[in-house]
Amino acid sequence: MKRTLKKIIKFIVTKIMAPFVRLVHGELSAFFSSLKPKFTSTYWKQKWAEWQESRSQSNYKFLFRIFYKLALVGVLVLVLFYFAIYTGLLGGMPSTKEMQSVHNNTASEVYAKGGELLGRYYIQDRTNVKYADISPAAVDALIATEDVRFYEHSGVDPRSLGRVVVKSLLMQNESSGGGSTLSQQLAKNLYPRKNYWFGDMAVNKLREMIIARKLESLYTKEQILELYLNTVPMGGNLYGIERSAQRFFNKSANELKTEEAAVLIGMLKATTTYNPRLSPERSKTRRNVVLGQMAKYNYLTPAQADSLKQLPLKLDYKVTNHNDGLAPYFREQLRQELAEWAASKKKKNGQPYNLYTDGLKIYTTIDAGMQRHAEAAVRKQMAQLQKSFDAHWRGRSPWGANSDVIQVAMQRSDRYKKMQAAGASEAEIAKAFREPRKMQVYGWNGSNQRTMSPLDSIAYYQRFLNTGLLSVEPHTGYVRAWVGGINHNIFKYDHVRSKRQVGSTFKPIVYAAALERGMKPCDYFPNERMTFPTNDNWSPRNANEQYGGEYTMRGALAHSVNTVSAQIIMKTGVDRTVNMAHRLGVKSDLPEVPSLALGTADLSLQEMVTAYATFANRGLRVEPVYITKITDRNDNIIRQHQDGRDVKRVISEQTAAIMLYLMQGVVEEGSANKLRSQFGLQMDIAGKTGTTQDNTDGWFIGITPQLVTGVWVGGESPQVRFRTLELGQGSRTALPIWGDYIRRIAIDPAYKGYYNSRFERLPPRVLASLNCESYRAEPPRENFLERVLDRVTGKAAQSFEEWKESWKERRKERKEKRKKGRGRD
């Protein structure tokens, strides 16, 4: 084997490689031999003499040939250069198809029920408008200033190029305009310039000229003007005539006056230098230059231009961000949901939608009027409540010596997270948080500047009480108002979807489960403290520590009697109560313990409002809806809500009607009676207040014939609370917001009929079953024996139910043990 391999290698070396090497060596030797004479002085002297002789004989002919050849090479280079750019080999030329479907980055817009713009999602702040919706003065000013021969050229204007060389560069005439046509500028806006290894300016300019010519062949002059005025940068992330008109003059592009249009067109020369807010004098001077150009080219008479030049510069500056405007918490929740949805929804070209660039239009169920009333009620009532809270804790911190409250809040702050991500140590972070600095501090009376450390700032903001409000139309599920907190710029946490302990607002769910189980609304329950040995000796107390007498369901619910709620859940069953909550719309996991009857579960305002809306909707559960439809930039519908699709009957119509009647007692004779006396509300109202342990959370969820509205009030930390029930109960914290909100709607002429609205009348048979007193001091003597028997049989039935549940558990455990035994075998 080795001998054969050696023969093969020898053959390759001797027969193939050796001749090739000799050939290459010979050729190289000959080549270098021919070069050798050229490196001698004699050779170059001879060549110089020959050249001198030829020059004397045909000097001009020789030069002509040289220039001729150079010209041919130059033309060839230019042709190749043009061809490389035109075909996209150099510069990345967009295709004709791309230019036929130009789509610049456009903000998506969120609209309220009546079409009012709520807000926008964008990277570039831009709103596209049609040519017909742009003020003619803006178009005239643009052409007069930027491209007076716009209607005469086909994208590139040689005369303008010559003008810019002579007037702008040599004569320094500011009013002469630029060399690029509007079409070339549009090409630059649509397809931004790029950096190349060499010749950046030449490549980009020629590329823009080619694109401009193509655009002129694809679009009419009006369409080019429309595209230009929608894409032109106006400084920062502001783009287009529509948004700049709204920002600087608080009006649409079609409402611009001539002098206002001149200001915006004047900014195109230098958006920062001629910004009317930052540099009003320079902006006014530039405006007058534009007006002069309009007069020069007969868009204005000289007299009109002179008159307009004398006018002062008037702005109505209005800048908005994601924290401003109506329903900022709602828009932020919507943004998170829609960004995920858009990424999973494909366009015709197969690419996913982009919420920030694709110009979607999102139509929501938010009622702008109700939203304003809700935000106004929150501002008024929370300012008063905060004043009371600060007086209550004057000179002390609500969290006392518990520094964990501030520590946790610090660790949740953006500053802490950024420093930690940058690799700062805990000692460095602690030091930075203790260094005083000047900062703007929010307050209900307005912001003011203070000097404090970031840690002091955190402690300052921790003292604020916050709130959440959600208002839903029960028959459709449409969300009409959504307030997630007191100030979205400072407090980002949305308390519509956050989970807090619900307190007594959970009791209607317990009562509904009892009614479905067969209990009668006129059954009487003793108001006495009981101990339940089978449940770890659970012995619930009333908040006011008052006992005695007997209550029906209506009376017990109206006065939020804990001892009765405990008896009802024990008779009904915790599992049935949990099942009822889930049927009504509660999606969170619930602790299967008897204390659930007192509201120990952590649930969101949205879940609780959904459950109450089921009572108001005759037992039909409707999921909350806040998007009616979404369209693309061309108004094609890509998502639409269908009414009735998610409606499901979860309790009987009779149970729902009885629950409304029971909860009306809360308003007529219970903890919410101030809705009549203080706020003067005359419509039918059902609802329930709620207060959690140590007055941490205050709730009120109220039902009117048209709306179900829930309100929560509390601190960001559970440690931030009132010390007394009198000040901290839901009827003192959450209920006033609800009352003020509904009062504003009731007296608003836009909501005619709301003030005296009524629930549907109960059927006579159901009404007869509710004909009983809410409370009695003691049972009638003639029924004493019957009552004793009922008590004994009730306890026996309860003991039997508990024994049965225990037996089921033991049986389940035995089965599991047998299964495990078989598995080992």
N, C-alpha and C positions, 0 to 999 in steps of 0.2 A: 504493500500500500504506500509506504514512504517513497519507494523508488519511483512509482508511477507519478506521485505528486511532484517529485523533483523534475521529472521529464516534462511535465506540463508547464511548470514555472520556467524552465530553461527555454522551452519553445516560445513562450510569450515574450520573454526578454530578448531573445536573439532574433527571432523572426518577425516580430511585430514592433516592439518598442525601439530597438536599436536603429532600424532604418528611419523611423519617424524622428528620432533624436538627431540623426545625421542630417536629415533634410532640414529641420528647423535650424540647426547650427549653421548649415551652409547659407541659408537665406539670411539669417541675422548677420553673418560675417560679411556677406555681399552688401547688405544695407549699410552697415557701419563703414565699410570701405568707401562707399559712394559719398558718405557724409564727411569723410575726413578732409578732403580738399576745401570744403566750405568753411572750415574753421581756421583757414590760413589768411593772413593779411593780403597776400597776392591775389587771392580769389576775389575779395571784396573790392580791392582797388580796381580790378578789371571790370567788375559790374558797375562801379560808380562811373567809370569812364564811358561805358556803353550807354548808361542812362543820360549822362550829360550830352552825349552826341545826339541821342534820340530826341531830347528836349529841345535842343536847338533847331532840329528839323521839323518837329510836329508837336510843339508845346501845347497849343490849344486843343488839338485833337486828342492828345493824351488825357488832359484834364477833363474834357467832355466825357471820355469813356469812363473815367473814374467816377465822376458824378452820376452818370447814367446808371452805372452798376450799383452805386450806393442807393440811388433813388429806387431802383428795382427791388433791392434788398429791403429798404424801408417799407415800401408798399406791401411787399410779401409779409413782412413782420406784422404790419398793421392788420392785414387781412387775416393772418393766422390768429392774431390777438382778438380781433372782433369775432372770428369764428369760434374761438375757445370760450369766449364769454357768452355768445349767442346760444351755443349748444349746451352750456352749463358745465363744460369741462373746467372752467375757471370762473368762480363766482356763484355757483349754485343757482342757475336761472330757474324760476318757477315755470311750471308748464302752463299751457293755455287753459287747460281744464281747471287748474288751481286758480288762475286769474279770473276765470268765468264765475267762480263761486267764492269770491273774496269774503272771508269771515274774520273780522278783527276781534280781538278779545273784548267781550261785552259782559257787563255785570248782569247777574241774575237778579230779578226784582220780586219782592214779596208784596202782595196786595191784600188789603182787607176785604171784607164782605162787599162793600159798596164800591170797590175799585180804588180806594185811597192807597197810595204807596206807603207801606210800612217801613221798608228798608231794602238794602241791596247787599249782595255778596259779590266781592270783586277783588281782583289784583290790580287792574287798571280801572279807575273810577270813570266809567263811560256809559252813556245811554245813547243808542243810535236813534236818529230821527230821519224822517223822509225829507226830501228836498222841499216839498210843499209846506213843511212845518218849520222851515227856517226863514227868519226875517229877510226880505229882499235887501234890506239895508246892509245886512251882514255879507250877502253875496256880492253886492256892488262894492263894498269897502274892500273885500278880499281881492277882487279882480283889479280894481284901481291901484291897489298897493303892491300886490304880489305878481300879477301877470296880466297886464293890460291888453295883450294880444291873445288872450286865452282862446277866444272864439275863432282865431285866424290860423293858428298853427295846429300841427298834428302830434303834439307831445314834446317836440324839441323846437326851439325858436332861435335860429342863428342870429337874428337881429338882437335878441335879448342878451345873447352871449357877447356880442360886440359892445352893446350898451354897458354891460357891467364892467368890461375892460376899460372903456374910455371914461364913463362917468363915475362909477363907484370906486375903481382903483386909482385912476389918474386924477379925477376932479374931486373925489371925496364927497360926492353928492348923496346925502342920506336918503333922499326921496326917489332915487332912481330905480330901486327895486333890485332883486337878485337876478342871477343868470339862469337859475333853474326855473322851469315852468311849474305850474301847479301840478301837472301830471307827473313831472319828475319828483317833486316833493312828495306826492302821493305814493309813488313807487318806493321812496325812501321810508315813508311811514309804514307801509304795508310789509316791506321786505327790508329790514334794517341792514345797515352796512356791516361788513365783516372785515376782519384783519387778515392780511395775506403776508407772505414772506417778503414781497417787494411790490411797489407800485399800488399801494392801497387806494390812493385817491383816484388814480387813473382807472383802475378796475371798477371801483364803485361808481364813478361818474358814468362810464360807458354802460355799465350794467343798468343804471337808472334810466339812461336814455333809451335803451332797448326796451325795458319794461314799460316806460312811458308811452312809447309808440304802440306797443301791444295793447296797453290799456285803452288808448284812444281808438283802436280798431274794434275793441270789444264793448265799450260803453259809450253812451251819449255824453255830451258835455254836462248836462244836468246831473247825470249819475256820477260823473267824476267829481263834480263839486260836492255832491252829497257824501260820497266816500271820503273826500278830503276833510270836510268839516266835521265828520264823525271820528276821524282818526288823528287829527292834528293834536300834538301834545301841548298842554297849557300850563305845564309846571308841576313838579312832583309826580303824583300818580293820577293827576287830573287830565282827562282827554275829551276832546270834542266840544262843539259849540253848545250843545244842550246842557251838559253838566257845568260848564264854565258860566253859562248864563244863570243857572240856578245858584251857583256858589256866590258869584259877585253881585248879582242883581235880584236874586230870589224870584226869578221868573223863567218861563220857558223860552226857547230860542225864537219862537215865532212872535213873541211879545217884545223883543228888543227894539228900543228906539235907535235912531241913527247914531246919536252920540255914544250910546252904550255899545252898539255893534263896533264902532270905531275903536273903542277902548280894547275890546277883546281881539280884534284883528291886529291892532297895534302891538299886542303882546307877542305875536308870532315872531317878531324880529329877535326878541330876547325875553323869555317868559319871566325871568327873575328881575331883570333890570327894569322892565316896564310893568311889573305887577302893581295894579292900582291900590292894593292894600298896603304893600310894603313900601312902595315908592310913588305916592300919589302925584307929586309934581312932575316927575319924569313921565309917568303914565299919561298925564294930561297933555304934556308937550307932544308925546308920540301920537296921542289921539288926534291932536290938531294937524299933525303931518298927514295922517290918514284922511281927515276931512278935506285937507288941501288937495290931495290926490283925487278924491272923489269929485271935487270941483273942476280940477284940471281936465278930467276925462268926461265931464258933462253928466256925472251921476247926481251932482248937486249944482245949483246956481252959486255963483260967488257970494251972493247975499245970504243964501241959506248957510253956506259953509262958515261965513264970518259970524253969523248969528249963533251957530252951534258952538263955535270956538270960544265964545264968551261965557258959555254955561259952566258952572262949577262941576267938579267931578263928584257925583253922588253914587255911593255904593249902598247896597243892602246885603252885606256879606253874611252868608249863612253856610257854615261848614258843619257837616254831620259825620259821625263815625258810628261804629257798631254799638256803642253804648248810648247813643242818642236816639231820639224819636220814640214813637209808640212801641210798646211791647218788646223791649230789648231782650228780656229773659226768654220770651217765647221765640223770638227770632234766632237766638243762640241755640236753643234746643232744636229748632227746626233745621238750622245749619248743620248740626252734627248728624241728624238723621238723613238729610238730603245729600250730604257729601258722600255718605256710604251708599245711598240708593243710586245716585248718579254714576258712581264708579261701577255699578253692576248692570247699568242699563246701556245698551249699545245703540250707537247712531247708525245710519244707513251705510256709512263707510266702515263699519265694524269697530270703530274706536268708542270707548266709553265716554259718556257725557262728563263735562267738567262744570261743576256748580259755579266756579269763579270766572269762567271765560266764555261759556256757551250761550249767554243771554237768555236763560230760562225765565219763564214768568210763572210764579207760584201764587195761585189764588187760594186764600185761606178763608176760614169761617169766622175769623176775628171781626167783631163789630167795632168799628173805630170809635163810635160814640160811647159804647159801653166800656171800652178799654180806657178811654179818657176819664170817664166817671170813676172807674176802679182805681186808676192811678191817683186821681185827685183825692179820693177817699183815703187811700193809703197814706198819702203825704200829710193830710190834715190830722188824721187820728193817730198816726205813729209819731208825729211831732209832739202832740200833746202827751201821749203815753211815755215817750222818752223823757220829757220834762218831769213827769211824775216819778219815773224810775230813777232819774238822777237825784231828785230830791230825797227819794226813799233811801238811797245809798250814799248820800253826801258825806264825804270825808272817809269813806270805806270802799273797799273793792268787793264786788259780789262774790268773788271766789275766795276771799279771805287769804289765808296763808297757803292755799293750794297753788303753788307755782306751776304745776303741770299744765294748767289751763293756758298760760302764756307760752310755755315751752312747746306744747303741741301746736298752737297757732303759729309760732315762729317756724317750726319745721314744715308747716303746710304752705308757707309763703313762697312766692316766686324768687325773692332775693336769696333765701336760704337754699333753695334747689339749684339756682344758678351757681352759687359759690361752691356748693358741694360738688356739682358737676365739673367745676373748674379745678377741683383737687384741693380746695382749701381745707385746712384742719379745723376741728371743732373749736380750738382756741382762737384761731384767726376769725372764724365766723362769729364767735361770741364777742370778740373785740369790735368787729365791724358793726354789730348790732347795738353796741353801746356808745358809739361815737355820735355826738349831737350834730345835726345839720338842719338847714332850712328846708321846710317842706310845706306844701299846701295840704291843709287838714279840712276834711269834710265835716259839716255840721248842718243841722236842720235850719239854721238861720243863715246859711251860706258858707262858702269856703273862706278860709283865712290862712295866712302864712304864720307858721310857728317854727321855733327852733326846738327840736326834740330828737332823741335817738330813735332808730327804727324799732327798738324794743318797746320804748314808750309809746310809739305809734300803734304797735300791735295791741298793747294794753288799752289804749284809748278806744280803738275800734271794737275791742271785745266787749265793751260796756254797752254797745248798741243792741237794742232789741230789733229783731227782724220779722218779716212776715211773708206769707204766701197767700194768694187769692186765685181761685179758679172758678169760672162761671160757665155752666154748660146748659144748653137747651135740651131738656130731658127726652123729648120725643124724637129728636134727630141725632142727638149726641154731639151736635156742633158746639165747639168751644167758642164762646163769645168774648171772654176776657181772661187774660193770663198775666198775673203779676207775680214774679218769682222772688222779689225782694225789694228793699227800699232804695237801692242805688246800684245799678249794674256796673258802673265804673269802679266802685269800691268793693262791693260785695257780689262776687261772681256766682256764689252758690245758689242754685235755683230751688226754692222751697215748695214748689208745686210737685216736684218729683222726689224730693228728699224724703226720707222716712223718719218719722218721730212717733213717740208713744201717743196713741189716739185718745186715751181716757174714755170718758162716758159717751163720746160720739159712737162708740162701738155697740152701745146698748140696744139701739134699734135693730141691729142684726140679730142679737140674742132674742129679742121679743118676736121677730119675724120667724125665727126657727121654732119658737114655742107655739106660735099660732099654727104653723104648718104641722106641728106635732099633735095638735088638737086642743090645746089650752084655750080657754075662753077669755076674751078681753075684760070681762066683768068678774072674773075670779078674784077673790081678795087674798092678799098675802100679808102675813104679820110683819110689821117693822120691828123685828127683834134680832139681836145679834146671835148668830148660831155658830157652832163649831162642827166641822165635818171631819170626823176621825179618819175616814178612809182616804182623805186627801191631805195628809200630814197636818191634821188638826187646823186646817185653814179656817180662819174666823174673821171675815171681812167686816169693816166698820163703816159707818156713814161719815162723810166728810165733816158734817156739822155735829157729829156725836149725839144726835137726837134720835130717840127710839120711842116706840109705842104706837098703838093704833094699827090700822090695816089699810093697804093701798090696792087699788086695781092697777092694771098695766098703765093706764093713762096717768093716774096720779103718781105712780112710782117713777115713770119716765119724766114727767113734768118736774118733779123735785129731785130727780137723779138719786133715788134711794138705792144704795149699794146692797143692802141686805136683801131686798126683793130681787134684784138682778142675780144675786148669788143663788137664791132659791130657784129661780127660773132656769138658770143654766144647768143646775144639778138635776132638775126634773126633765129637762129637754135632752140633756146629754151634750158633753163637750164636742164629741165627734160630729153630731148633727149641726151644732153651731158653726164649727169650722167649715163643714160642707156648705152651709147656707152662705157664709161669707164668700167662699169661692164662687158659688153660683151667682151672687150679686155683682161680682166683678173684682174682688180682691185676689190679686195674683201672688202676693208674697206668702211665704211659709208662715204658718201661725202656730204658736205654742199650744199644744193640746193640754191645757191646764184650766181649772175652773176660774182662776183669776182673769182669764180672757174676757169674762163678762164685765170686768171693770176697766177694760181697755189697756191691758199691759202690752199689747202687740205694737210693734213699730211698723207703721204703714204710711203711705204717701197720701198727700191731699188728693191727687188724681184718683187713687183707688177708692178713697172714701166718697168722693163726689160721684163716681160711677155707681157705687152701691146705692146711694141715696136717690140718684136719678132713676134707678130701677123702680123704687117705690113710686116716684112721680109719674112713671110711664106705664102704670097699670101692671107691673110685674114683668114687663119686657125689658131685657137688658140690651143696651146699645153701647158699643164701645165708643169712647171719645173720638171725635173726628175734627181735624183742624186743617186738612187740605182738601179742597173740592176738585181742583184740577191743576195740572202743570202743562204748559205748552213750550215748544221750542221757540227759537228766535223768529221763525216764520209763522208762528201761531198755530202750528200743528199740535194737536192734543197728544201727549205721550203718557199721561196718567190722569185718570178721572175716577172720582168716588161715585159709587152707586148706592143711593139711599135704600135702606131696608135689607141690604145684603147680610149684615152682621147682627140683625135683630134676633133675639132668642128669648122665649118665655122661660123664666126661671122660678117664678112663684105665681100663685094664683092671683087673678085680678082682685078677688075679695081680700086676700091677705094684704096686698099693696094698698087697697083703699082703707083698710083698718089701720095700717101703719101710719098713713097720712093723718088720720083722725087722732091717733094716739100722740103723734108728734106735734099736732096743733095745740095740744095741752101745754107743751113747753112754752109756747108763746102766750097763750091765754091765761095761764095760771101758774107758770113756773119760772125758770131762771132766765127766760128771754122776754119777759113781759115788758121790758123797757122799749122794745121795738115799737110798741103802741104809744107809750107815754112820752118817750124822749124823741123819737124820730117821726111820730105821727103817721106810721104806715097803716093803711086801711085795707090793703088786699089780703087774701087768705095767705097765711104763712104757717108752715110746719118746719120743725127743725130740732136740733139738739146741740146744747153746749157741751164742752168737755174741758176738764182740767186734770193734769197728770200729777204724779207724786211730787210733793214739794213745790207745786205751782210752776213746774218747769215749762209746760206747754199749755197754751190756751187755744181752744177750738170753738168755732161755731159753724155748723153746716145747716143752711136754711133752704127751704123749698118754697117757691112761689109758682103760680100756674104756668109761667113761661120759662123760669130759670131755676137751676139748682146751683147754689154758690157755696163754696167752702172757704173758710179763712182760718189760717194758723198763725199764732204769734209766739215768739220765744227768742232766746238768745242763740248765737252760733254755738256756744257751749252750754250744755245742760246746767252748768254751775251758775249761769247768769239768769237770775229769776227774782221775783218778788219774794219777800219773806212771809207775807201773810196771804191767806186765802181771799180775804176781802179785796186785795189789790191784784192778786195774780190769777184769779179764776177767769175762765173763758168768757164769761158774760161781761167782764170788765176790760179784757184785752182784745179779743177777736170780734166779739159781737158788735161793738161800735163801728168797726170798719165795714162790716156787712150791712148794718143799718144805714150808714151814710151813703154807701154805694147804691143800695136799692132806692133810697130816698131820692138821690140825684136822677136815677132813671125814671122814677115815678112822676117827677115834676117836669121832665124833659118833654116838650111837645112832640119830639120825634118818636116817642114811644107811647102814643095815645092808647088809652085803654088799660095801661098797666096798673094805674093807681088803684082801681077798684076791681081788679081781676079776681076771679073766684075758681076754686076747685070744682070738679064735677060733683053733683049731689049724690050722696050715698043712696043705694036702693033702700026702700022702707024696711025690708027684712033685716038688712045689715045694720041699719040705724037703730032698730029695736034691740038688737043684741048689744048695743053700746049704751043703752039707757041705764046707767048706774052712776052713783057718786064716786068720785075719784078717791075719796078717803073717808074712813069712819073711825071714830075714836075707839070703839070696841064692838064686837060682834053682837047682833040681836040675841036677847035671852032665849027666845023661842027656838032658835037654831043652834043653841049651844051644843046639844048632844050631837046633832048632825055635824057640827064643826069639829068636835072632838074625833068623831069617826073618820071624817075626811082627813084630819091631821094624822091619825093612826094609820089609815090605809095609805095615805101619801107617803109616810115614812117607810111603810112596809114595801110599797112599790119601788121606792128609791133604793132600799136595801136589796131588793130582789134584782134590780137593774145592775147595782154594783156587784152583787154576787155573780150575776150572769157574765158581766164583762171580765171579772176575775177568772171565772171558769174557762172562758174562751182563751185568755192569755195562757193559763196553765196547760190547756189542751194543745195550743200552738207550740209551746215549749217542748211538750212530750213528743210531738210529731217531729220537730227539728232534731231532738236527741236520737230518735229512732232512725232518721235519715242518716245522721252522722255515723251511727253504729253500723248501718249497712255499708256505708262508704268505706269504713275501716276493714270490713270483712272482704 
